[in-house]
């Protein structure tokens, strides 16, 4: 495959291809199943990108959106294969931006959308996405127990959550930073089809985390306050409402902060916290019990390990 020299912006097509390889639902319609086995590894999950595009770049592989900025919306509204600057595409007549929204298909490996062994954008995890410059924050000053909601910047915070948000927010393209076949893609964000929702996004394009479970947040390990990401558990924390150490009993992954912003895996008294990967395993490892890569079930009431996800941390 030739190196891409895009004369147009590109972005990952995520509204038409859903989180689990299914059609994305209309707003308010839940996902109805999955095409993989929870806990059985990355193959077949939403994070398995291995597939080869056909010779004409019209099917297979990774679907990529193209915005042809110099063309008018009506010119490429058919499904006939076209070519712009040598890149085959299919017009969908969306009219996004200054021109029509088009698609092409590219070959990519199972891992290389997130990682690459050479020339990664970050040595840490050989991460291959552009981290967002957003300041992520919530709309409330503190919880009812007095724990101040945190703020963190995508390019400087060292917890794993920023890696998740380099795809799962609305400010940068999911393809931005992908190296393969010695090519680099710098893209623009996806514009969802009217009536559909980008249900993979957990933050807005401006960094708002409103309505999302707090992360980069201290956890009251063994009923005692922790300081994590420069935030300390509030004085009204009720130890009896928290599992003492869910990392030891319920497969919840806790992290610790050395006080200067360096975050490592493992629970440590007085400085433990939670990240996205506390409850989700992006590689669908043995901890996963649910279709949403959760380390517990999304419904039910069981407190046993692998039961209802909320009660793996919360005693309610």
N, C-alpha and C positions, 0 to 999 in steps of 0.2 A: 504494500500500500504506500502511495506517495506521501511525503510530508504535506500537511495541510497549510496552505497560505490563504487564510480566509480574508476575503474582501468584505465580509459581512460578519455580524456577531453571531456567536453560537451559544447554545444552552441546552442542558439535558432535558429531554422530553419526559416530564414526570406526571403530568395530568392525564395523558392518554394511556400511560403505562403505570399502573398503580404500585403501591408500596410492596405488594407481594406478587408482582407480575400479573395482576389482574386489572380489569378496567376500573379506573378510579370512580368512586361513587358520587352521586349527586349529594350536595350538602345535606347532612342529617341522616344519610343512609349508611348503616354500618357495614364493615367488611364481612363477607359471608364465608370465609374459609381461607385456606392456604394451599400452596403446592409443595410443601416440604414438611419434614418431620421435626418437631421441636426437639432440640438437644442432639441432633444427628450430624452437626457440622454445617459449614457454610454453603455447601452445594444446594442449589434450589431456593435459597433464601433471597430476600430483597437485596442483600449485599453480595450476591454472586453475579458478577457481570460477564462471565465467560460465555462468549458466543461469537461466531464468525459471521461477518456480513457477506452477502452474495456479491458476485462480480460487479453487478451494476449499482451496488450500494442502495438498493431499494428495499431490502428486507434482511432480517437477522441482525446479529451484532448489537451495538448500542444505538438507540435512536437519538439523534441530535437535531435540535431545532436550528433553523437558519433564518435570519432576518435579512432579506435582500433590500438594503436601504435605498437603492436607486431605482427600484422597480415599483410599478403601481399595483394596487391590490388585485386588479382584474386580470393581469397578464398571465399569471401562472396559477390559475384557479383549478385547472384540470389535474388528473392523476397521471398525466403523461410524463415520462422521465425527461428531465431537462439537464442542463449543465451550466453552471456559473463558475468562472475561473477554474474550470477543469474538475469541479466537484459535482457529481451527479446528485440530484435531489428530486423530490416529488412535491408539487405544490398542494397546499391545503386551503388556500384562499382565505386565511384568517385575517389578513390585513393588519397584523400586529406592527406597531411602530411605524416607520416611514414606508414600509413596503409589506408584501405578503409574508406570512410565516410559512416556511418551507421545512422539509425534513430530509435528512440523509442518514445512512446507517454505516457505522464504523466497527471494525473488529477490535475487541478489547479482552484482556485476560480476566480471570476470576478475581485477582487481587489488585490489579494495577489501576483501578479507578481511585483507590485510596492510598495505595503504597506503591513504591517503585524501588528497585534495588540500586539504581544509579541516578544521579542528578535529581534527587527528590528536593522538594521545596523546604523540607525540614529534616534534620538528622533524627530528631526524636520520632520514633516509629516509622522512619523513612516516609513521613507524611507528605502527600503529594497534592494537597489542596491549598488554595489561597485562604488564609485565615481572615475572618471578617474584622474590620476595624471598629465594628459596633461596640458600644457600651451596653451590655445586656443588663436589664433591670426589670423589676416588678412594679406594680402600680400601688402597692401598699408600703408604708414605712416599716412595719414590723408585724410579726404574728401576734396572736392573742396572748401568747406566753411571754412576749417581749423580745423575741429574737429578731433583730433587724434584718430585713431582707437584703441580700448582698447585691453588689454591683461588680461586674468584671468586664474587662476589655478583651475581645477575641484574640488580638495579636500579642497580648502580654500575659494573660492568665495561663498558668502552667498545669491546670487540671485537665483531664481528658475531655471534659464537656466542650471545650473550644474546638476540639477535633470533630465532635458530633455536629456542632453548629456550623462548621465549614461546609456542610451539605444541607443541614436541616434548619436553615433560616431563609429569609426572603431577600437577602441583600446581595448575594453573589451566586454565580452559576455553579451548579453541581459539577459541571465539567471543568471548572477553572483549575488548572494545574495538572491535568492528566498528561503524563508522559507515556507514550508507547510508540514503537516504531520510530523513535527519535523525533517525535513531533510533540508540540506543546499547544494546548488549546486554552485560549483566554476568552471567556464567554460573557454573556449577559444573563440575567435572571429569566426564569421561565414565566411566561404570561399564561395563566390557566385559561382553558376554554370556558366561556360563560356557562354557568350552571354546574361547574365542577369545582372541586376543592383540592388544593395541594395539601393533602392530609399528612404529608411527611414533614411539613414545616412546623416548628414549635416556637419560633420567634418571628416577629415582623421584620420588614426590611429596615426598620429603624432600631432594632434591638429590643423591642418590647417583648417581655416574657409573660405578659398578662394571661392568666388562666392556665399556666403551666406549673406543674409541681416544682418547687424551688430546688435548685442544685447549686453547687459551690457553697453549700450551707452546712453549718456545724451540726453534728449529731451528739446527743447527750449519752455518751458511752458509759455503760454501767450506772446510769442515773445521775452522772455528774456532768456539769457544763463543759463544753469544748469550745475552743477558739479556733476557727478555721476560716481561711480567706478573710482575715481581719474582722470577723464577726463572731460574737460570743452568744451562746444560748442564753435566752432571757431568764430572768429570776423567777418567773412563774411556771417554768417547766415542771411538770409532774412526773417524777421518775417512774411511777407505776404505769404510766401510759405509753412507755417505750420499752421495746425489747432490749435487754441489757447490752448484748453484743450480737446483732443479727448476722455478722460475718462468721461467727462461730456456730450458730445454730440454724440459720435459715438461708445460707448461700447468698446473702446480700454482701456486696463488695464495698467495704469502707476504705477511705483514704485518709492520709494524715498530712498536715501542713507544718513545716518546720518554723513557722512564724515570719519567714521572709518571703513567702510566696512559692516556695518549692513544694510540690505535691508528689507524694509517692503512695503506692498501694499499701494497705494494711491499717488496722485500727490501732491507735495509740492513745492512751489515757490523756485527756485534756486537750487533744488537738485532732480529733477525728471529724470527718465530714462525708457528705454524699455527693456523688456526681451522676451523670446520666447512666454511666456504666455500673452504678450500684445495683440498679434494677433491670438493666438491659445488657445482654451479652451479644454484641454485634456479630460475633462469629458463630452464634448458635451452638455453643458448647454444652457440656453436660448439665450446667445449671439451668438451662432454658426449659421451661415447662409450658409455654404459651405461644400461640401463633405470632405474637407481637415481640418475640425475642425477650420476653420477660422471664425473670427468674422466679416466677410464681404464676398462679392463675389469675386471669383478669376478672373472674367472677367467683362467687361462692363465699364461704365463711370459715373454711378450715384454717387453723393456725399452724398446722403441721408443715414441716419443710416441704416446699413445693406447692403449698396451698394458696389461698387468696393472697395476692401480692401485697395489698395494703397492710395486712396483719403480719407480714414478715418483719415489719418495723414498729407498727402501731398496735398497742394493746388497747382495743376498744370493745 
